[in-house]
Amino acid sequence: MYIVSLLGNESEKRKEYIINSFYIPINLIEFKIDGTDIKSAFEVAKSRLISIINSIEEIDIKVLNKDSLIFTFRNIEDGMKVVYRIYSNIEDEGR
């Protein structure tokens, strides 16, 4: 089991400068997904987030370790950066 968690939404941080700020739907702020490894978990997360991703080809991925990564993309409404983390719930329990 993996957890996908929103780390940042640039549009929301700059809401005083942007007329129509983009807000992440509440069901996409944090959610759990099944996956056999981090790669499969990323594919499932990407399919859940497809409705807010501007361009699949422009997703930046930073692998933190074998069970954790951070990925960044531009949102579909105003093109501002959105950052998510995927990590194993086993990693979370070890804290």
LINVENNOR-V703295 format. One record per pair of residues at least 12 apart in sequence whose C-alpha atoms are under 7 Angstrom apart, sorted by the first residue. I is the first residue (numbers start at 1). J is the second residue. Records with the same first field share a line. If there is no record, write none. Layout:
I->J, J
This chain:
1->32, 33, 34, 35, 88, 89
2->32, 33, 34, 35, 41, 86, 87, 88, 89
3->31, 32, 33, 86, 87, 88, 89
4->30, 31, 32, 84, 85, 86, 87
5->29, 30, 31, 84, 85, 86
6->29, 30, 83, 84, 85
7->83, 84, 85
8->82, 83
9->81, 82, 83
10->80, 81, 82
11->80
22->77, 78
38->66, 67, 68
52->75, 76
53->73, 74, 75, 76
54->74, 75, 76, 79
58->73
59->71, 72, 73
60->72, 73
67->87, 88
68->86, 87, 88
69->85, 86, 87
70->84, 85, 86
71->83, 84, 85
72->84
